[in-house]
Amino acid sequence: MRVDEVIERFYDYIANERRMAQGTVHNYITDLRDFQQWLSYQDIVDLEEITAREVRSWQMSHMDAGENPGTVKRRLSSISSFFRYLRRHGLFDTDIMAKVSAPRQPKRLPVFFKEGELEHLYDDGLFPDDFIGQRDKLMLRLLYETGVRRSELAGLKVQSVDFSSLTIKVLGKRNKERIIPIESELAHNISEYLALKEKEKGASEWIFVSRKGGQITVQDIYNTVKKYMPLLSNADRISPHVFRHSFATHILNEGGNIQAIKELLGHADLATTEVYTHVTREHLKEVYKYAHPRARKKKT
């Protein structure tokens, strides 16, 4: 059976029977047409002539052309779906994709705010002197000083704070609790805010509430971060999670223990936390580049 004919059958299957999203259908068929064209250059037009060797060679042609590993991986996913369809419908016998390995994507280093940028969170005048302004200021401080996720921040209750032991109890992923220490100044700010909240919005079990007094949402937190942080930072990405990255990176830069950071962040696996050591190495390189006398001489 000709490759182009089977691609048409696959298109009808995913577009009309499976009713996949138009974007997904477009990507699948574009990748398959590209594969078909490459096969034609090798004088291969029949389905039965295709082996894992042809798929690997096609993959390498894209990698040699400098294509992003993520794009090559997506192309292979399209081919895998195609051959899975063929096997299920009795049009192809062998699982050739089992012999094809997708390229490894380099790990993206976490984006973080610089320490000097976050110092401005404590400036007078940045936040309005009303309830919402004070709420927003405390929200951003807690994101930075505790490294909590935005869902964890939204779920904080008044009883979560232990003012005597200077700790906050956080309910993380899979309902796993963890205890995070806070400094006395932050505890004092929380206490002041809670008094203001009760005066302005009445009693509530939630620490952070909306203008109407209900529990704040994760979208509210995201919007707050997007409102203030572009005024302070030129980071490539701005979101609540960047505070979490900043929390871990800044502690490591000051010599913090990686195992302790794992516990503070609530990571299940140390490997997840270790990505911040790569960020710290980059930080050290920059410090060396701009501070060491020999490095400075080479720049001049």
N, C-alpha and C positions, 0 to 999 in steps of 0.2 A: 504494500500500500504506500502511496506517495505521501511524503511528509506534509506537503501543503494541503492535501485533502484532509488529513487527520487533524491538522491545526484548525481547519474550518469546523470540523465536528466538535472539537474541544471548545471553540468559541461559542457555538450554539448551545453547548452544555452549560457553560458558566454564565452566559448572558441571559439565556432564556429559561433553562431548567433550574439552575441554581440561583438565578437572579442576583448575581454578585453586583457590588457597587461598580458604577461605570469606571471609576478610577482604577479599581483592581483589575477589571477586565482589560482596560487599556494597557496597563503595565504587563499583564500576562501575555497578551497577544503581541505587543511590541517586542518583548524579550524573545518570544518564540519565532517571530519573523526574523529577528536578528540572527538567532541560532540557525534557522532554515537557510538564510543567505550565506552564512559561513559554511554550512554543509555543502551548499551548491558549489562553492569555490573548491571544495574537496571532491567534487563530482559525486556527491552522495545525494540521492533524491528519494530513495526508498527507506521506509522506516526500519526494515530488517537489517540495514547496513550500519545502524547506529550502535556504538558501544560506549562504555565508560571512557574509553580513550578519546573519542571525539568530543565528549562533553568537557573533559579536562583540558583538551587543547583549545577549545572555544573559550573556556574560562581563562586560560593563560593568555590568550590573545588580548583579552580585555585588561588583564592585570599588567601585561607588558606595555599597553597603551597608556598606563598611568591612571586607570580608572579607580575611583574610591573603592576600598574593600567592601564598604557597606552596599554600594551599588552592585558590585559583583555578587555579593551574597544574595541580594534581592533577585538578581537574574537567575541564579541557581535555584532559588525558591520557586520561581515560575516554571523552570524546567522540571523540577521535582513534582510539582502539582500536575504537570502535563503527563509525565510518565506514570504517576500514580493513577490517573484517570485511564490511561491506556491499559494498565494491568487489570484494573477493576472491570473493564469492559471486554477483556479477553483479546485485546489488540496487540499486546506485547507481553512476552513471557518473563523476561529477566529484570530484576531490580538493579539496573545499572547505576543508579544514583547512590547506592550503598557503597560504591567504590570511589565516590567523588567527595572530597573534603572542601568545605567552604573556607575562604580565606579568613584568617584571624583579624579582627578589627582592633586597632590600638585603643587602649583604654583612654577615655577622655578624662583629663584631670579636672577635679572639681573647681568651679569658679568660686572665688571668695572675695569679700570686701576687704579693703586694706584697713589696718588698725587705725590709721589716721583719719580715714573716712568715717569710721564708726564712732570715733571720739566726738564727732559733731552731734551725735544723738543726745548728748548731754548739754548741748549749748542752750542757753536761754533764748527764747524767741523763735525757735524752730517750730514748736507746736503751739497752737492756740491755747490760751489760758482758760479753757472751758472744759466741761466733762469729757467730750469727745477727744479734744486735744490731749488731755492727760491720759485718757485711755489708750490712745494711739502710741503715745510716748512709752508707756509701760509695756505695751504689747511688743514693740520693737526691742526694748531693753531685755525683755524676757527671752525673746527669740535669740538674741545674741549671747546673753549671759548664761543661758541654760542649754542651748542647742536643741530645744524641743522641736518636733515637727509641728506644722500649723494645725493639724487635726488634734494633736495633743494640747496645744495652746487653747484651742477653742473648747476643749473638754475639761479645762481646769475648773475646779470648784473651790469655793472659799475654804472648805475643809481640807483641800489638798495642801495648803500651806501650814507648816508647823513653825510658828514664830519662835518658839523656845529653842528648837534644835537647828533653826535656820536651814530648813530643807523644804523641798516641794515633792509631793508624790505624783508621779505621772503615769497615766494608763496608756501604754504603747500598743504596738502591733500584737495581734493575737492575745489581747487583754493582759499583756504582761506588764506588771507594775515595776517601776524603778524609782529610786530616791535620788534627787539631784540637790546638792548643796547650793545655797545662795548666800551672798554676802549681806552683812547687816544693813548697809545703805539701801540695797534693793528691797530687803524685807520691810524697812521703814517706808519706802515709797509705795509698796503694795498696801501696807496698812493705811496710809494716807488716802490712797486711791479708793480703797474699799469704803472708807468713811464718806468720801465724796459720792461714790456710787449709790450708797444707801440713801443719802440725802437727796440726790437728784432723781434716782430711778426706783427707789424703794428696795425692800429686801429681795434677794435672789441668791440661789445656791451657786450660780455661775460667777466666776470672777469677771469675765468680759461679757458685756451685754451690748446690744444694739441701741440705737436711738429710742426705740420703743420699749426697751427693757428686757427683751428676750435674749436667749443665748446667741452669741455672735456666731457667724458661719465662717467656714474656711475661705469662702470667696471674699468676705469682708476683710479678713486678714491679708489676703493676697492684694486686694485693692489698696489697703493701707500702705503696704510695702511699696507698691507701684506709685503711690502718691508722693512718698517722702524720699525714697532712696535715690531716684534719679537726680535729686537736688544735691546729693552728697557724694555719689559714686559714678564712675565711668565704666563700671564692670560690664563685661560682654553680656551677661544675663542678670536680670534682677528678679528675684522671687523670694518668698519666705525660706525656701530650702537653702538659698545662698547664705543665710545667717547661720544655718546648721554647719555648712562647710566652713564658714569663718570661725565659728566657735572651736571646732576641732583643729583647724590649721593654726590658729593663734596660740592655742594651748601647746601644741607640738613645737611651735617656733620658740616657745619659752621653756622648752625642755620637759614638757609633760609626758607622762608614761602612756604608751599606746594602749596597754591593757585597761588602764583606768578610763581612757577616752572611750574605748569600746563599751564599757559599762555605763558611762554617762550618756552615750548616744543610744544605748539599747540595741546595739547590733548583736545578732545571734552568732555571727562568724567574725573572727578577727581579720580575715582577709578583706572583709568589707571596709574595715577601719583603716587598713594598711595603705589604702590609696592616698591617704593624707600624708604619708611619709614621702611620697613622690612630690607632692606639692611643696613640702618643707625643703626637699633637696633643691627644687627650683628656686625657692626663696633664698637658700644659702648661696646658691650660685650668683644671684643678683647682688646679695650683700658683698660677696667677694669681688664681683666685677666692679662695683662702685666704691668699695671701701679699701681694698688692699692696695698698697702703694705700687706694687709691680703691675697690677692689673690697670691702674690708672695711667701709668706711664705708657703702656702699650696703646692706650686710646688716643694719646696726644701725639 
